[in-house]
Each structure stands twice: as C-alpha cells, then as structure tokens.
Amino acid sequence: MHKAISERVQQLRQWLVQHDFDAIIIPHEDEFLGEYIPAHNERLHWITGFAGSAGAAVITQDSAAMFVDGRYTVQVTKQVPGELFSYHHFIQEPPITWLQQNMPAGSRLAIDPKMHSATWYQAAQNKLDGQIEMIDVESNPIDMLWSDRPQTVESPLRLMPLDIVGQPSQDKRNNIAQLISQQNADAALLTQIDSICWLLNIRGLDVPRLPAVLCHAILHADSSLELFINPERIPSEFGQHVGKGVTISSPSQLEASLSSLAGKKVIVDPNSSNAWFSQVLQSNHAHIIASNDPCLLPKAVKNKTESQGMINCHVRDGVAMAKFLCWIDSEVEAGRLHDEDTLSNQLHDFRKQDESLADLSFDTISAAGSNAAMCHYNHADQIEFGKLELNSLYLVDSGGQYPDGTTDITRTVAIGEPSTFMKQQFTLVLKGHIALATARFPVGTTGSQLDVLARQYLWAEGYNYDHGTGHGVGHFLSVHEGPQRISPAYNGVALQAGMVLSNEPGYYRANEFGIRIENLELVTEKQTQGDLSILGFESLTRCPIDVRAIERNLLTTGEIDWLNQYHQKVWNDVSPFVDDEVKEWLKQATLAI
C-alpha cells in the first residue's frame, strides 16, 4: 500500500509543477460537506491511506503533512506512511498555520472551493492574506489521477409514505417558505442532503450510514423548489408524491440556476455549504444572507407520527440487542472469548433479522478492554482486533437505520467480574445518566444548561469525560443531527418537545477500560401543578443496563426506583418478541434490584 501511496503523491507533485502550484490542501470532505462520504469521494484516503472520518493533508512539491485530531493519533501512524508524511494535530496546528510556517511568502496554494465550507474558505483567505496566494482550481486533480475510482452509487429513491413521515412535502415546503419570507429573502440554497430528503419525504442509500440521496436544491419564497439530481433516478410517481411546484434539473444545470438568482436575496448556510456556491452567487451579484439552513429546526422537532416511529423502532432494536447480549453471556460462560470483529458482525446479524433494517446508523464501535478507553475507537481500522478478557468490560456503541426511525445505543458489558474501581466508575456514570433522564426544565432551556447534570457525580470524585453528553438524532436520517446538543460548549438552541437527543455520559481510563451508557431520549411536555411549561425526557431505548457492573451502595433509593422501572418497561416491551433462552436471559437482566 505504501508503494501505491508514494506513486500517487509523486503524480500529484507532477501536477503541482505542471500547473505552477507550490502546494495543495486535500481535506476529508467532499462537495456535500456531510459527515459520511461515499467511497468515490474518499480522496484523502486515496492519497494518504488514512481511513478516519476527519483529517486533511497538505502536499507540496517536496514535502507532505497529515493532520488529524486526538482520536486518530495512533491510527494515523499505522495507515499513513511516516517516510512520506509528517504528522500534526488538526486543532493545535491546523493546515493553514502549517502552511504559514513552512511555505515562503508568495507561494501559490491550490484550493478546490467545493471541498471547503464558505466559513473555512473566508477565514483561510484572511489568515493567508499577503503571504500565500489561494488559487481556485476548477477540476480536482485527484479526480483526474484516480484511475480506479469507484463508481458513484445511485440507489433507488425511496418515497416515504405519509403514515411514516406524518406530514406531506407540500406542507413542509410551505412552512419553510414562510421562514424564508420572514428573513426577507427570495430563496434558500439547500446543500445538506438530509434536509432535502426530509423536505421532499424521500430517502436513499447513496451514502453509507445515512439514508439519503446526493443532491442539491433551491427553495423559493413561493414554496417552489428546484431539485438537482440525475433526472433518470426520479420514479414516475414522484410528482404526485411531492405535490406541485418541484422541478427536476440535472446537476450540470446548478451553476446556471444559481446565476439566475442575480439581484435576489438568498439564504446560504456558510458553515454547511461549500465555498463554490457563495462564489457563484457573489459573482452574479446575488445578495447572500448568511443564516442557518432553514430546515434544521423543523426537521429536529419530530411530529407525532415520527415520534411514534422512533418508539416503535427502538423496541425492535431492543430485540436485537437482547439477543446479542444474551449470546455474549452464554459464549463467555462457555469460555469462548471472541474478538471485536466477530462481536460486531454478530450484532449486525441480529439486527438484520428485522427485515425493515435499511443500514446501520454508523460504524459499530466494538471495543474490548483497554480499547474502549478510546471513545471513537474503530476496530476495523486496527491491524489486529482486540479480544474479550475475563474480569474486564466490553463497550459496544451501535445503531440501526429503520424506515420509521434511527437508533443509537451504547452498552458497557461486564465480562467476568469487573474490579471494584470499574464498578464505582460505572455507577458514577449511571447516576449521571439517570440525573439527565429524569431532568425537568422550563421551556427555553438549552442542552448546554443541562450538561452538568450528567457530570456532577464524576466531578464530585475528581473525574470527567472529554466529549459532549448528547447529540440530536434524525428520523431515518442522520444519527448526528443538529442544531440541538447537550454539551459544555455553549449552544443557544432551546430544547423543544419532539426533539430526540442521546444521553451518553462516560468515563475513560487510558490503557485500562472505557465506560459509556447511552439511551436516546424524546423531549416531552410534563404535567405540573405550577404555571410554568415544563419539559422532560422519555427514554426511547429498550435494552437492559448491566447490573453486574453496578456498585449498588452508591445508588440512592430514587435511582434504584428509576432503574427498576426502566427495566420493567424494557421487559414489558421486548419480552413478547423473544423466546426461549433470550426470554429467560431478559427476565434475569431486568429483575428489580
């Protein structure tokens, strides 16, 4: 592999010389700037060998640098040849800073504006001003050099029925068009594929782990919409499905349509749209209103049909989890300590027993022993899979994409007898999880105001975890959905009834073990005696929490009551769909403590 990468880097350097460039930045992003990237757009992987989900490379005529964050410091050394690339921390020494320190004044930097957000592009231009010249390229050189590039996946469009999505596309477009008018705008550019799929009630499988189709759209203030997608992909019943006012254009028409917005006021989200869009609009004298994607908040607030679908799919997902956890226990008892890949595949097989499963919602984190101390560990990226060991913990973070909803669950499983310290930390994490699950808060409260609830018991003993406590989750869409979050970082988005968020405090002890307990929560209205409108959470996830890892003496009576009631709910909802040894296992796993 290293020989192939060396040859590719050499080809790219020849391109730099031919076109009189001194350097080029290759980010992990593609033109859609989404979290998940289809195989044919994995340009960073092709040029470096790096398989992680975030990073960038800078290649000059005589050197190369690779940038990753703290999650990938070990992985990068295994995948990216050190004789070709120097390694750098993406946050502490970003590519632009590296270029300033390593390139002489007057250097010419090649940039594909479709691979960078408008916000990043502007900031980079401001920082390099007067020192390094950023020059846009019309064609990405990697696309020209990549001879065995995978074919673009054009999956069938899935037209979502009303009894699953709960609101016609026409109504959604009217509502978003009103938001556009309220901002005194003529149109909104939609570049996030999950927003467009939500708006048109369509789904697909163009991208792994995200049930969406690769497309762009322009929504006008009169609620008419231009969809840019290969017209051959559109099923005959599409027009009837979406209602009047939707026109289909080939992606090659996108630039002409943007140009036709000359003099118009156009909402563009500079954080989620690539710089090329803003450049085309500005060069045609459109007035850009920099604002969030107008679909974000309406998409995050699930209607009653979507909420019920989330409840339903979590029961079916709980059946798969019960089968899996039962299987692990019986295998460990028989002395069969499997590796992380076998465990991950077995869980996927149990999920696939539900024929409605469309995909996983992300790559399963299957982490044995000390590997779980890396909170974004991916066993598939390792040279050797970790194996279960007795008297340790196993962490599995996984989820499914179902037509009626998206799941995301983490369970930490006792393998043998965990140590006293492991049990203490597991219980502190559980106490934080329960504190957040039982929170009551007035309308207007944000996730950043609630985050401390999940950390308080760890903090009291001098511990913490280095990630957010909760992210939004889409309805048969992205498992990481904004704009709401639960984290220490300020987030001004108030939680609303109908939003779905994860509740996932954890604890990670380097080189020893990792713990995370994650349920999804639906924000609901709560009845009170007072006059304040109060919200709270309803746990959607239906899966036992491993009581063998709990130090019972650390739990209050109220916390024990919560756990017992939660387990009763799991038993009531999941037991009708399992039998024999799984049913017996579930009965034991949900017994009151």
Beta strands, then each sheet from edge to edge (+ up, - down):
strand 1: 23-27
strand 2: 56-60
strand 3: 64-68
strand 4: 86-89
strand 5: 107-111
strand 6: 132-136
strand 7: 158-159
strand 8: 187-190
strand 9: 202-203
strand 10: 216-220
strand 11: 225-228
strand 12: 246-249
strand 13: 265-268
strand 14: 287-290
strand 15: 359-360
strand 16: 365-368
strand 17: 392-398
strand 18: 400-402
strand 19: 405-406
strand 20: 409-415
strand 21: 440-442
strand 22: 470-472
strand 23: 481-486
strand 24: 500-503
strand 25: 506-509
strand 26: 513-516
strand 27: 519-526
strand 28: 534-539
sheet 1: 4+ 3+ 2- 1+ 5+ 6+
sheet 2: 7+ 9-
sheet 3: 12+ 11+ 10- 8+ 13+ 14+
sheet 4: 15+ 18- 19+
sheet 5: 16+ 17- 20+
sheet 6: 21+ 28- 27+ 24-
sheet 7: 22+ 23-
sheet 8: 25+ 26-
end
